[in-house]
């Protein structure tokens, strides 16, 4: 029974740490870079 409690405690701590790292990794300000640009074909005259 003591082993099960320790396993559940370790899993809970690992889950909490993962959630904190995931939330900390999110950026509040998202930058809009890249995306589609209009295609300009070379004019051969």
VMD Tcl script that draws the C-alpha trace (Angstrom):
set ca {
  {0.00 0.00 0.00}
  {2.86 2.35 0.80}
  {4.40 1.64 -2.62}
  {1.15 2.55 -4.40}
  {0.97 5.86 -2.52}
  {4.54 6.68 -3.53}
  {3.85 5.83 -7.16}
  {0.71 7.99 -7.19}
  {2.58 10.85 -5.52}
  {5.41 10.68 -8.08}
  {2.93 10.58 -10.96}
  {1.08 13.56 -9.51}
  {4.27 15.57 -9.11}
  {5.38 14.68 -12.64}
  {1.99 15.67 -14.04}
  {2.01 18.98 -12.17}
  {5.56 19.74 -13.35}
  {4.60 18.91 -16.93}
  {1.54 21.16 -16.77}
  {3.60 24.03 -15.35}
  {6.25 23.67 -18.04}
  {3.60 23.48 -20.75}
  {1.87 26.63 -19.51}
  {5.17 28.43 -19.01}
  {6.23 27.59 -22.58}
  {3.22 29.29 -24.12}
  {3.88 32.75 -25.41}
  {1.27 35.35 -24.64}
  {2.12 37.53 -27.62}
  {1.97 35.55 -30.80}
  {3.81 37.06 -33.71}
  {2.44 36.79 -37.21}
  {5.37 36.10 -39.44}
  {5.56 34.14 -42.61}
  {2.43 33.00 -44.35}
  {1.43 33.40 -47.96}
  {2.91 36.07 -50.17}
  {1.64 37.07 -53.59}
  {3.46 35.24 -56.34}
  {5.36 37.49 -58.72}
  {6.39 35.68 -61.89}
  {9.42 36.99 -63.79}
  {8.34 38.85 -66.91}
  {10.30 37.60 -69.91}
  {10.00 40.23 -72.68}
}
mol new
graphics top color blue
foreach p $ca { graphics top sphere $p radius 0.5 }
foreach p [lrange $ca 0 end-1] q [lrange $ca 1 end] { graphics top cylinder $p $q radius 0.2 }
display resetview
